[in-house]
């Protein structure tokens, strides 16, 4: 029987599917074509210890520069275009301290793996999304947010670095005819992270003066977090935070999202066991707020985070 292909002698279109040959005396052989599968998440290949989220490019650059001193760097890009910076550090001996992870024993060498990604945009939602991306690709045991913040306490100066013991989310509120009723939510770090920070300050002194700096210090305390960027000393948010706890040291816009993302996924497959926020002070959250101190604050935060790593891993 002759094969004369496919023809349409009337009007309209011809729709075909499956195995198709077109043209006189043609034949067809079917080959199944499947889309390329995405790369397997790194978490399935090996254990990743820390996932780091940054927000601004100046923060990302500071973290990458600091971690380049610490371990080998590889850049990885997913099919969706998300960029991850992977760092691997071969440790000969663990320092004598109590680690966040109980599986790490003193005196034993191990490989520490860390991944860094920058959130798509500033804000709580995008920070939480970055945590989910790290979880899906690496399942790190600890997620950390490293970057800049504004001081709202007279004892915290430009260039200082605050390690969060607790994040206070100041955005939840009820609007009534009588006014706004704020309903803050608090996120405390885990006991393991608190012990690691204790060990850090035991080793370095508290507060710790950063070597080679102009008197910049690392200290710990509470940080306020919300969507509003504060640039007014009379802002209602600042008044509320002072009343909530007079020891709140700084404000920023992503920490609550990171803490909530870690908290809500706890116990699920690939979820982080702990979280941490490290913020360098770039302004006083007042009308003089500008970008002029972003680089110094970002680099100081990255430096302190690097010094914390031996205690966290």
Residue pairs with C-beta under 8 A, 6 or more apart in sequence:
2 25
3 21
3 24
3 25
3 26
3 27
4 24
4 25
5 21
5 22
5 23
5 24
5 25
5 26
6 14
6 16
6 20
6 21
6 22
8 14
18 30
19 28
19 29
19 30
20 28
21 27
21 28
36 79
38 78
38 79
39 78
39 79
41 136
41 137
41 138
41 139
42 48
42 76
42 86
42 115
42 137
42 138
43 137
43 138
43 139
43 270
46 113
47 113
47 141
48 113
48 114
48 115
48 138
48 139
48 140
48 141
49 101
49 112
49 113
49 114
49 140
49 141
49 142
49 312
49 313
50 112
50 113
50 114
50 115
50 140
50 141
50 142
50 143
50 144
50 309
50 312
50 313
51 114
51 115
51 116
51 117
51 131
51 134
51 135
51 138
51 140
51 142
51 143
51 144
51 272
52 63
52 114
52 115
52 116
52 117
52 143
52 144
52 145
52 146
52 305
53 116
53 117
53 118
53 119
53 127
53 130
53 131
53 134
53 143
53 144
53 145
53 146
53 254
53 258
54 60
54 63
54 116
54 117
54 118
54 119
54 145
54 146
54 147
55 118
55 119
55 122
55 126
55 127
55 145
55 147
55 253
55 254
56 122
56 147
56 148
56 294
56 298
57 118
58 148
58 294
58 295
58 298
59 118
59 146
59 147
59 148
59 298
59 301
59 302
60 116
60 118
61 298
62 295
62 298
62 299
62 301
62 302
63 116
63 146
63 298
63 302
63 305
64 73
64 85
64 116
65 299
65 302
66 299
66 302
66 303
66 305
66 306
67 73
67 85
67 87
67 114
67 116
67 302
67 306
68 87
69 306
70 87
70 89
70 306
70 309
71 87
71 88
71 89
71 90
71 112
71 114
72 87
72 88
72 89
73 85
73 86
73 87
74 85
74 86
74 87
74 88
75 83
75 84
75 85
75 86
76 83
76 84
76 85
76 86
77 83
77 84
78 84
78 137
82 117
82 133
82 137
83 117
83 118
84 115
84 116
84 117
84 134
84 137
84 138
85 115
85 116
85 117
86 113
86 114
86 115
87 113
87 114
87 115
87 116
88 111
88 112
88 113
88 114
89 111
89 112
89 113
89 114
90 109
90 111
91 109
91 110
91 111
91 112
92 109
93 107
93 108
93 109
94 104
94 105
94 106
94 107
94 108
94 109
94 110
94 310
95 310
95 311
96 106
96 107
97 106
97 196
97 199
97 203
97 310
97 311
98 195
98 196
98 199
99 196
99 311
99 312
99 313
100 141
100 142
100 190
100 192
100 193
100 195
100 196
100 273
100 274
100 311
100 312
100 313
101 141
101 192
101 273
101 313
102 192
104 110
104 313
112 309
112 313
114 140
114 309
115 134
115 137
115 138
115 140
117 130
117 133
117 134
118 130
119 126
119 127
119 129
119 130
119 254
120 126
120 129
120 130
122 253
122 254
123 227
123 253
123 254
123 257
124 171
124 225
124 226
124 227
124 253
124 254
124 256
124 257
124 260
125 257
126 254
126 257
127 145
127 254
127 255
127 257
127 258
127 261
128 257
128 258
128 260
128 261
130 258
131 143
131 257
131 258
131 261
131 262
131 265
131 272
132 261
132 265
134 140
134 143
134 272
135 143
135 265
135 270
135 271
135 272
136 270
139 269
139 270
139 271
139 272
140 272
141 272
141 273
141 274
142 193
142 272
142 273
142 274
142 275
142 276
142 312
142 313
143 258
143 261
143 262
143 272
143 274
143 275
143 276
144 275
144 276
144 277
144 278
144 305
144 312
145 254
145 255
145 258
145 275
145 276
145 277
145 278
145 279
146 277
146 278
146 279
146 301
146 302
146 305
147 252
147 254
147 278
147 279
147 280
147 298
147 301
148 252
148 279
148 280
148 281
148 282
148 294
148 297
148 298
148 301
149 162
149 223
149 250
149 251
149 252
149 279
149 280
149 281
149 282
149 297
150 230
150 250
150 251
150 252
150 281
150 282
150 283
150 284
150 285
150 289
151 157
151 158
151 160
151 249
151 250
151 281
151 283
151 284
151 285
152 224
152 230
152 238
152 241
152 242
152 248
152 249
152 250
152 251
152 284
152 285
153 221
153 247
153 248
153 249
153 250
155 249
156 162
156 219
156 249
156 250
156 281
157 216
157 217
157 281
158 281
158 282
158 283
158 284
158 293
158 296
158 297
159 213
159 214
159 215
159 216
159 280
159 281
159 293
159 296
159 297
159 300
160 207
160 216
160 217
160 218
160 219
160 280
160 281
160 300
161 210
161 216
161 217
161 218
161 219
161 278
161 279
161 280
161 281
161 300
161 301
161 303
161 304
162 218
162 219
162 220
162 221
162 223
162 249
162 250
162 278
162 279
162 281
163 197
163 200
163 218
163 219
163 220
163 221
163 276
163 277
163 278
163 304
163 308
164 189
164 220
164 221
164 222
164 223
164 255
164 276
164 277
164 278
164 279
165 188
165 189
165 194
165 197
165 220
165 221
165 222
166 186
166 187
166 188
166 189
166 222
166 223
167 186
167 187
167 222
167 223
167 224
167 225
167 255
167 256
167 259
167 277
168 184
168 185
168 186
168 187
168 222
168 223
168 224
168 225
168 241
168 244
168 245
168 248
168 256
169 184
169 185
169 186
169 187
169 225
169 226
169 256
169 260
170 182
170 184
170 224
170 225
170 226
170 237
170 240
170 241
170 244
171 226
171 227
171 228
171 256
172 182
172 183
172 184
172 185
173 180
173 181
173 182
173 183
174 180
174 181
174 183
175 181
180 236
182 240
184 240
184 244
185 256
187 255
187 256
187 259
187 260
187 263
189 197
189 274
189 275
189 276
190 273
190 274
190 275
192 273
192 274
193 274
193 275
193 276
193 312
196 308
196 311
196 312
197 220
197 308
197 311
199 311
200 208
200 307
200 308
200 311
201 208
201 220
203 311
204 218
204 307
206 219
206 220
207 217
207 218
207 219
208 217
208 218
208 219
208 304
209 215
209 216
209 217
210 216
210 217
210 218
210 300
210 303
210 304
213 300
216 300
218 304
218 307
219 249
221 247
221 248
221 249
221 250
222 245
222 247
222 248
222 249
223 248
223 249
223 250
223 251
223 252
223 255
223 277
223 279
224 237
224 241
224 248
224 250
224 251
224 252
225 251
225 252
225 253
225 254
225 255
225 256
225 257
225 259
226 237
226 251
226 253
226 256
227 253
228 235
228 237
228 253
229 253
229 289
230 237
230 238
230 251
230 285
231 285
231 286
231 287
231 289
232 238
232 285
232 286
232 287
233 284
233 285
233 286
233 287
235 285
237 251
238 251
238 285
241 248
241 251
242 248
250 279
250 281
251 285
252 277
252 279
255 277
255 279
258 275
258 277
259 275
259 277
262 271
262 272
262 274
262 275
263 275
265 271
265 272
266 272
266 273
276 308
276 312
278 301
278 304
278 305
278 308
279 297
279 301
280 296
280 297
280 298
280 299
280 300
280 301
280 302
280 304
281 293
281 297
282 291
282 293
282 294
282 296
282 297
282 298
283 289
283 290
283 293
